[in-house]
Amino acid sequence: MLNIQVTRTTAPKQKPQDETKLGFGKIFTDHMFLMDYTAGEGWHDPRIVPYGPLPMDPATTVFHYAQEIFEGMKAYRTADGSVQLFRPDCNASRMQDSADRLCIPKIPVEDFVQAVEAIVDIDRDWVPHTDGASLYIRPFVFATDVGLGVHASRHYLFVIICSPSGAYYAEGLDPVRIYVEDEYIRAAPGLTGFTKCGGNYAASIKAGELAEEKGFSQVLWLDGVEKKYVEEVGSMNIMFKIDGKIYTAACTGTVLPGVTRRSIIELLHDWGYEVVEGKLAIADVMKAADEGKLEEVFGTGTAAVVSPVKELDWEGKVALIGGGKIGPLTQKLYDTLTGIQWGKLPDTKGWTVKVEPRY
Ligand code: COI
């Protein structure tokens, strides 16, 4: 159990007036959580302080060698005014897996969850009251040794910041256009594809920018070896409904094991769908589209929630999906997942965790 020291801000910021125009990750709350790590001592000094800059030496190793990992989660306001998290233990254990790969010391699951609950509790007035808006939570850990040698750092900082946010895509729940990337790759076996490390995203930016210039929202990554099989989209996992069955890439090291992905698969199983987690060739996706069998395509992610896809472009071929409209299964998944998250539907799976007022 962490003994978290709290220093409250003496200058609270003005909260957003119009919660329908929050955008994603643009506004930050009054406080942040910090905890240090020192080799030989472990994690220490958990504290909540006013939100603000982190002074750092220019030779801090994270700036040079990117030893950094992060998580993405949300806090939701329910109709009775209380605040709840969605499967925070899953984010905590995924962060441990990322930490292991990046040689970062692990944070115990219960300490991670306690820290998230504490910062959300202190800034609970920032959790939006408007439908579709939530408090996006960004926990991250980075190396703070000062020096230019390439080694695992002996010091780290764990930070949690929070941002009242709306939909990740400007399109909201309107279906997006996705460019299937056939030149650059995101991951390959043995690399860091399964982790949430900043470096994965840095390496993805070029393809994302080029796709945006062509009018696409994001890119769909293919496997890094043969550039043949679908893997994931920039900020979400992706699923394909072909002839009644759901297909998605397996989490075998190159794909992020999404908490939303896993929850959606559980819902699909409950509803009797066959979900195939494995290799799906992009050529077969395009063929299914030609044959009228590509019924729905949607992304899943904490930020993206469940996002319908209306178009895939690959090597000059175009697959149009669902006449440009959200499909019925995608809509049902979105309604069910967000219903549970916002407490509008019963949580029969024990996925939600209420943030009790303690501070
Ligand atoms: C999330 O869905 O929480 C993510 O971390 C994706 C992010 C790159 C926006």
Residues whose N, C-alpha, C, O or C-beta is under 5 A from the ligand:
A	BS01	COI	G72 M73 S235 G301 T302 A303 A304
